[in-house]
């Protein structure tokens, strides 16, 4: 059994060569927001959800992006409304948010 029921990785890559990257689109602040929101909702911790940053997930051109494991569901998001929907629907209720799926 896994230590967490779901592990959420936000791509927080910062490229310096001018190519698109998730961090240029606010990925780090969205990760921080998601981490805090998951804690506030009581979803964080062992046997629950863990929110982490990742290096490049190699989908920056489609992003910013986040992936939820073990479900292997990739999302793109624009703002806190999208992140809230991922948290509420996928992390809390186990329903994939099709409109945000990559």
JOKABEL-V319342 format. One record per backbone hydrogen bond with DSSP energy under -1.0 kcal/mol. NH is the residue of the N-H (numbers start at 1). CO is the residue of the C=O. If there is no record, write none. Layout:
nh | co
NH | CO
NH | CO
This chain:
nh | co
5 | 48
6 | 48
7 | 69
8 | 50
9 | 67
10 | 52
11 | 65
12 | 54
23 | 13
25 | 22
26 | 23
27 | 22
30 | 26
31 | 27
32 | 28
33 | 29
34 | 30
35 | 31
36 | 32
37 | 33
38 | 34
39 | 35
40 | 36
41 | 37
42 | 39
43 | 38
45 | 49
47 | 3
48 | 45
49 | 43
50 | 6
52 | 8
54 | 10
62 | 59
63 | 60
66 | 75
67 | 9
68 | 73
69 | 7
72 | 68
73 | 68
75 | 66
76 | 100
77 | 64
83 | 79
84 | 80
85 | 81
86 | 82
87 | 83
88 | 84
89 | 85
90 | 86
91 | 86
92 | 87
94 | 90
95 | 89
98 | 96
100 | 97
102 | 74
